[in-house]
Amino acid sequence: MRLFHHSASLFGAALLAFSALLSIESTGHAADAAGGPPYKLTVVLDVAQSRVLTATFREQVERELQDGLQAALGDLARVEVTREHPKLADIRERGLGRALDAWKGVSAEKTHFVLIQLVNNEYEIQARQFDGPTGTASPIVRIERTADRAFVARVASLLIEQDFGFSAAFPTWPKVGDPNDQPQIVQLTFPGSGLGVPLSRWVSKGDVFAVFHLTSERAPERIPWCLVQIQDPPQDDNPETPCTGRLFWRYKPVSEVAGHLGYRCVKLGAIRGPVKIRLVKSDPKDNSGPLHASFEVRRGGFKAEEATLVKGGPDPVTLTFSTANNPAIQPFDKVAFVTVKRGGVARALLPFPILDDHTETVPLSVHTDQVDALAQRIDRWGRHVDDAWRVQSMVYQDIRDLTQKPGIAREKIIARAQEGIKRTVDDLARLETERAELPNNLGSTRKTERENIDKMIKEIKKGEKELTEFTDRQEKILKEESSPAKKVARAQLEDAHFAEDKADFGQAIELYKKAQEELKDPKLQEQIDNLQTRWMTVSDEHERARRYIYDTFPTLDTRGLALQMDTVAKRFQICKESNDQLTPRKLLLAIEMHKNRLRQEKAELNPNVNEGDQASIERIGKVVEGLVKLNTDVLDYLSSSTKKSD
C-alpha cells in the first residue's frame, strides 16, 4: 500500500461569499462550549463507474464507512454516508483540490468527500473535507492506494479520521507587548467534553490547530500562519482540568472589533516530516533584486534550542530550502518553527505545520514582516468592504424583485429595506473602525488601494441614504393614501423611482405612465415627457448599442469580457455620439458589478498551487485595466455632459 499526497496551499485564503453569514448557535461559537452538541459529519461517497466497482462493492463500502466511523466517533458525532451532493459534478470535473478551494459557504456540518477509482489494478482513494463551521476545506487532498478490495473502506475511514478537524475555542487574544513574545498560553474548550466520550484518542499533546477569528456579522476568517499547539490535552479522568495550548503567529494579532465572538481552532492532520519552503516576494512588482535570506528551524518554539537548531539558506536559483536534503536532520514532529532572516535580522516568524512532503510557498517582504502584516490588514479591510457592498446590492435586488411581484404587501418591502439599512449602518461602523486602525503613511501603492476602497465606502453610504429615502417615501404612501387606486399609483411611482435609480429607464417610464393615469399630476407628466425625450434612440445603430449594454454586457464572463472590450467601447462611443446620457449610467453599474466579480474570481486563484492560475490572473488583470479605462471614459463623458446642460 503506497501513500501519496496532492496538496493545496495551506494558507491560500479561500474568501467567503458575501451571503455566507455566521449562524452562531449552529456553526461555531456555541458548539465549541464544553458539552455542546455533537459534530455533524456527512460523508459523500463517489465510486467511479467500472465493471470491477460493482453495485455490491459500493453498498459494502458505504455500509462499512457508516458503521466504522460511527463506532469510532461514538457520541461525538452523528455520521451520515450518502452518494449524492450538489458539489459532486464540480468535483468530478475539477477535482477535490480546485472544487473545494472555490467552495464558499458556512453551515453546521462537516462534509467529507471520498472518491474511489481503479488505477493500475489498485483501488485509489482520494479524500478531503469541507469544514462547514469555518467555511474552509482541509489543507490537502489525501490520496492512498491499496490492492486489497476488503481494505478499501478501512483506508477511507483512516483518511477521514486524519483530517476530521476536531475543534477547540478560546475567547480572546492574549495581551502582547512585543510581537516576538511567543508563545502565549490560551485556555481551550472542546465540544463534546461533556458528552462522556474520551477525547484523549483525538487530541494529544503536541497536536496543532489552525486558528479562525469569529465575529457575529460575517463568516469565520482564517488567520494566516497562526497555530495553537496543544500543551495540556483533555484529561478523560478529570474533565475539569483546564486544557491549554501554545499560541504562535506570524503577523500582528487581529483587532477584536465590534462583533468579536472569539477564536475557533481546527485540528490539522499533521505528521512527522521535513520542512520544505520556497520564498517569493510578497510584492510581485518589487524590482529590488533577489531575496537574500537565511533560515533557522527549531522544534519547540522560536527561541533557544542551540543544540538542535537547524540553519541554512535557500537555493540561490530556486529560492527553496529543505531539511529533507540532509539525512542527519531528523524529521520534525507535526510542526517546526522557522525564523527567516535577512541581513542578520529576523524578518518573519513562521509556525510551520508538517502536513505532507510538499514545498510550502512563503511570501516575504524585502523590509520587515510588519509590512506584510499591514498588507494583510488592508486586504482584510478591502474584503470586508466588498462584503458590505455585495450585501447591500443583494438588498437592492431583493427590493426590486419584490416591487415586481403583483399584490406584494408594501409593508414587506419596507421591512426588507429597513433590514438592509440596519445591516449597512452596522457594516459602515465596523469599516470605519478598521480604517482608523490603519496608518496614514502607506506608500504610493497602498495609498492608491486605500483611496479606491474609500470610494467604495462612499458608494455604500450613498446606497444607505437612497434606501433610507426609499423607505421614507414608502411609509408616506401607507400613511397618506386611503384610496386603493391611489395607493397602487403611489406604489407604482415609488417603483419607478427605484427603477430609475438602477438605470432601468424603460421600466421607469412605463411605471410613471401607469401612476400618472391615476394621479394626473402636471409635474409628473412633465417629468415623464422629459425622461421619454432623453430615452429616445436616434438610429437603429443607437438602439443596438443600447440593447448590447443592457442585455449582453452584464452577462459576459471573464473570457467574454476579454474578447469584447473593444466591442463595448464602440457601443459606448455610439451612445456618446448620439448624446445619450442615460444608457452610460447602466454601463457604469455593469462595470462595477464586473469589477467586484473579477476581484472575487482572482482571490480564488493560487498560482503557487495551480500552474494555470497565473495565466488566469494575468487575463483578469488585463480585463480590469480595460474596465477601469472604460469607467473613467464614461464618468468623464457624463461629467462634461452635466456641465454643458448646466
Secondary structure, 3 states (H helix, E strand, C coil): CEEEEEECCCCCCCCCCCCCCCCHHHHCCHHHCCCCCCEEEEEEEEECCCCCCCHHHHHHHHHHHHHHHHHHHHHHEEEEEECCCCCHHHHHHHHHHHHHHCCCCCCCCEEEEEEEEEECCEEEEEEEEEECCCCEECCEEEEEEECCHHHHHHHHHHHHHHCCCCEEEECCCCCCCCCCCCCEEEEEECCCCCCCCCCCCCCCCCCEEEEEEEECCCCCEEEEEEEEEEEECCCCCCCCCCEEEEEEECCCCCCCCCCEEEEEEEECCCCEECCEEEEEECCCCCCCCCCCCEEEEECCCCCCCCCCCEEECCCCCCCEEEHHHCCCCCCEECEEEEEEEECCEEEEEEEEECCCCCCEEEEECCCCHHHHHHHHHHHHHHHHHHHHHHHHHHHHHHHHHHHCCCCCCHHHHHHHHHHHHHHHHHHHHHHHHHHHCCCCCCHHHHHHHHHHHHHHHHHHHHHHHHHHHHHHHHHHHHHHCCCHHHHHHHHHHHHHHHHHHCCCHHHHHHHHHHHHHHHCCHHHHHHHHHHHHHHCCCCHHHHHHHHHHHHHHHHCCHHHHHHHHHHHHHHHHHHHHCCCCCHHHHHHHHHHHHHHHHHHHHHCCCCCCCCCHHHHHHHHHHHHHHHHHHHHHHHHHHHHHHHHHC
